[in-house]
């Protein structure tokens, strides 16, 4: 057991630390897919490079020393993420640009990921070169890590508390496996250090928010919620993004009244998100309204209740308000209710999760749950004066998508554009809206005659309508979330550096070039690889292709799953553990193959193509959830099998234990870097899968047409 335990611990440690580091980045860097893609890519790159470097090393450092070093360094990595705003001179809650993300991701992943990659090679050397056994044990550790970390976080333990328990346990276990030199004193010191970090969790969060006052913080299954007081205002943040501020009567009034004044007699209202902060109170000003308020995270309401004034608490407790804790889109899919007004009070589509509420498919779903003359409305941050090119493209994409479903779409100008959509006529006449406010005897502090006359001036409406009409005609859909990419492009314009120019460049590249050029260069590279002598190229190339294929297919499948079945975090640990279980079983089964041959490699690569082809056919449909688990499990079996077979062939030629593992991760690095942030929004899921199938086909052709004198392992 002592001999096998280190490999298991490595898989458990690497997966746990990866999850927790991503979570900490999401909590303080706002966590959109572009940011998370950079972090995941950095992790994969440095783990891969650590493996490649160790494979060339003539001697290794003490294994337990490396385990304990990584465990010691990891809390400091989390601390660096939390206090990075001081390094980059940012205000608490301020949006973080490309440069800080790249610097922190590459630096911290080097610190932690590089030694983890080296440890894989050291474990193989300690197992007398049995790379298959080490890979199987590491995969088994990764299978165990996902559900255990998720369980800790579900039980409301903080990320730092989870690190303390997991890392402290592994520190002692790694010492127990070291039969040469016990080091329990070091492990004890690590546990004391980790305990100090755990107790410093809340004080360090308060230090992050200074000079503002952090009232309460909570880690939930959906992210980190923090309630902040700034003088007379309360602000609730989820993963460093504002959920609501109060009092903010202007935001509450415009979110509600521009829509409700179109249909003042509406009785059935659906509000998705953002109830506290005045929105529900404004809705209750309309007599006899019945409001269904859908909120994803129950902790948002629980935390808010203790700090809201009595009037706001009474609003939440009103008999006319029904609070439903569920994903808003999933609620609509499961209800038969019809509404006269539907309000989305959500953040802008800065993440793939939130983007689901701004797609063609969601607008069609909303239309089915509206009365014939019902109204859908949502606010989007904009500019009160000049609309630049990036903002124009983003707003136009949303407008084009909405107009595909609703015959009438009007947009209110301002620093927040209010989108209104219906099958019935809509008015933005300031006099008429003022008359309706007066006839209803509505008490408003912001939406008064002068404000309406200024905001709804004919010149401003004409200017905005012209910008929307001449902007991007791209439709935002579940499987091609282009508005998410355009929002990332808009976000990047707020910072110095090349980020905005890079995203703007790719947004103008035709999709056929975006997908075709990498494949073309891959084909050009093949003769160069073929010219190299020896079997190594033919056994290692499938590993790099497999690494890119599996990470890309995972991301595509997760976005597909999220779009169809709701919020991903509740299932992600189980989904990824299913993939790791497949890796474990695939590797285990492949060790029973009498002799690893190129025919086995070719057969597995054909299996990848068939599996991806079946997924491609199923992509448009809403199939049972179990299909996602089956696809990931099958993907893991093929990946684990290919890793073992390829390495068995390669190691007959050269005893470099880190080469195959490193190339697998470098391929994954490329896939993680470009898939969720670039390829999927611009090309769509279907085209991305088509390209991966073609990539595997090219790799298979390269394998099948190798020179005949290389058939020794056939």
Buried (B, 14 or more C-beta within 10 A) or exposed (E): EEEBBBBBBBBBBBBBBBBBBBBBBBBBBBBBBBBBBBBBBBBBBBBBBBBBBBBEEEEBBBBBBBBBBBBBEBBBBBBBBBEBBEEBEBEBBEBBBBBBBBEBBBBBBBBBBBBBBBBBBBBBBBBEEBBBBBBBBBBBBBBBBBBBBBEBBBEEBBBBBBBBBBBBBBBBBBBBBBEEEEBEEBBBBBBEBBEEBBEBBBEBBBBBBEEBEBBBBBBBBBBBBBBBBBEEEBBBBBBBBBBBBBBBBBBBBBBBBBBBBBBBEBBBBBBBBBBBBBBBBBBBBBEEBEBBBBBBBEBBBEBBEEBBEEEBBEBBEBEBBEBBBBBBBBBBBEBEEEBBBBBBBBBBBBBBBBBBBBBBBBBEBBBEBBBEEBBBBBBBBBBEEEBEBBBBBBBBBBBBBBBBBBEBBBBBBBEBBBBBBBBBEBBBEBEEBBEBBEEBEBEBEBBEEEBBEEBBEEEBBEBBBEBBEEBBEBBBBBBBBBBBBBBBBBBBBEBEEEBBEBBBEBBEEEEEEBBEEBBEEBEEEBEEEBEEEEBBBBBBBBBBBBBBBBBBBBBBBBBBBBBBBBBBBBBBBEBBBBBBBBBBBBBBEBBEEEEBBBBBBBBBBBBBBEBBEEBBEBBEEEBEEEBBBBBBBBBBBBBBBBBBBBBBBBBBBBEBBBBBBBBBBBBBBBBBBBBBBBBBBBBBBBBBBBBBBBBBBBBBEBBEEBEEEBEEBE
